[in-house]
Amino acid sequence: MTKKLFIMMLPLLALSCKTSNSGHDVEERKLNYAEMLGKPTEITFTEDSFDFGTVIDGDAVNHTFEFENTGDHNLILIDVKGSCGCTVPENWPEAPIKPGGKGKIDVTFDSKNRVGNVIKNVRIEANTEPSITVLNIKGIVKEKI
């Protein structure tokens, strides 16, 4: 009985390791870049917040956050997640970024059913100190007339 239960749960355990927004396997990335994760570096964004102003319910807002590896070691982005399904980071670098190298994270916010003041964030896990960096997206979503 226990063996059957374990076999049935195995696919669910495998899926739980995936990030919900990007499909990147976080645990696999940690294993692949384990030697680099022990060498923290620095990440500097040109901006850590974006105000999209006022949009109409249902509009999509796109923004690109640009950054530079301002440290002395290779930068590894382990995981990049939005605060909810309406905020989706895409096209973030999977390969190590050398010191002085630059990168970008494209973020799409779907305003559907988000009427009112909105503050959403994107959480970046990397080999930095601290290991988590948070970017913010804010604005106002007006009701469609």
C-alpha positions in Angstrom: 0.0 0.0 0.0 2.7 2.5 1.0 4.7 1.7 -2.2 1.6 2.4 -4.4 1.0 5.7 -2.6 4.6 6.7 -3.2 4.4 5.8 -6.9 1.2 7.9 -7.2 2.8 10.9 -5.5 6.0 10.8 -7.4 4.7 12.9 -10.4 3.4 15.6 -8.0 6.7 15.8 -6.2 8.5 16.3 -9.5 6.1 19.1 -10.5 6.5 20.9 -7.2 10.2 21.6 -8.0 9.3 23.7 -11.1 8.7 27.4 -10.8 5.1 28.4 -11.7 6.0 31.4 -13.9 8.9 30.3 -16.0 9.2 26.5 -16.1 12.9 26.8 -15.0 13.8 24.0 -12.6 15.2 25.8 -9.6 16.8 22.7 -8.0 18.5 21.8 -11.2 19.9 25.3 -11.5 21.2 25.2 -8.0 23.0 21.9 -8.7 24.4 23.0 -12.0 25.8 26.2 -10.6 26.6 25.0 -7.0 30.2 26.1 -7.2 29.2 29.7 -8.2 26.5 30.0 -5.6 29.2 30.0 -2.9 30.7 33.1 -4.4 28.2 36.0 -3.9 28.3 38.9 -6.2 26.3 42.1 -6.7 23.4 43.0 -8.9 22.5 46.6 -9.7 19.2 47.5 -11.4 18.8 50.8 -13.3 15.5 51.0 -11.5 13.8 48.9 -8.9 10.3 50.2 -9.4 8.1 51.0 -12.4 4.9 53.1 -12.3 2.8 52.2 -15.3 0.3 55.1 -14.6 -3.3 54.5 -15.4 -4.6 51.7 -17.6 -8.1 50.3 -18.4 -9.1 46.9 -16.9 -7.9 44.2 -19.3 -4.9 46.1 -20.7 -1.5 44.4 -20.5 1.5 46.4 -19.4 5.0 45.4 -20.4 8.2 46.7 -18.9 11.9 45.7 -19.0 14.1 45.9 -15.9 17.7 46.2 -16.8 20.6 45.2 -14.5 24.4 44.9 -14.3 26.6 42.5 -12.5 28.5 45.0 -10.4 30.4 42.4 -8.3 33.6 40.4 -8.7 32.1 37.0 -9.5 29.7 35.5 -12.1 26.1 36.3 -11.4 23.6 33.4 -11.5 19.8 34.1 -11.5 18.4 31.1 -9.8 14.7 31.9 -10.0 12.6 34.9 -11.0 8.9 34.9 -9.9 6.0 37.3 -10.0 3.9 37.9 -6.9 0.8 36.4 -8.6 -0.3 35.0 -12.0 -1.0 38.5 -13.3 2.7 39.5 -13.0 4.9 37.3 -15.2 8.6 37.7 -15.6 10.0 36.4 -18.9 13.2 36.2 -20.9 15.6 36.4 -18.0 19.2 35.2 -18.5 19.8 31.5 -17.7 23.5 31.6 -18.3 26.0 33.1 -15.9 26.7 36.8 -16.3 30.3 37.9 -16.0 31.4 40.9 -13.8 30.4 44.0 -15.7 27.9 42.1 -17.8 24.4 43.2 -18.3 21.0 41.6 -18.5 17.3 42.2 -18.5 14.0 40.8 -17.2 10.9 41.4 -19.2 7.8 41.7 -17.1 4.1 41.6 -18.2 1.3 42.7 -15.9 -2.2 41.6 -16.9 -4.7 44.2 -15.4 -7.8 42.0 -16.0 -10.0 42.1 -12.9 -7.4 44.2 -11.0 -9.4 47.5 -10.8 -8.0 50.0 -8.3 -4.5 50.8 -7.0 -2.1 48.0 -7.9 1.3 47.1 -6.4 2.9 43.9 -7.6 6.4 42.6 -7.3 8.9 40.4 -9.0 11.2 38.4 -6.7 14.7 37.5 -8.0 16.8 34.8 -6.3 20.5 35.0 -7.2 24.0 34.4 -5.8 23.9 37.9 -4.2 24.0 39.1 -0.6 21.2 39.3 0.3 20.1 36.5 -2.0 16.6 38.0 -2.8 16.0 41.2 -4.7 12.5 42.6 -5.1 11.3 44.8 -8.0 8.0 46.6 -7.9 5.3 47.5 -10.5 2.5 49.9 -9.5 -0.2 51.9 -11.1 -4.0 52.4 -11.3 -6.4 50.1 -13.1 -9.6 51.9 -14.1 -12.9 50.1 -14.8 -13.8 49.5 -18.4 -16.7 51.7 -19.4 
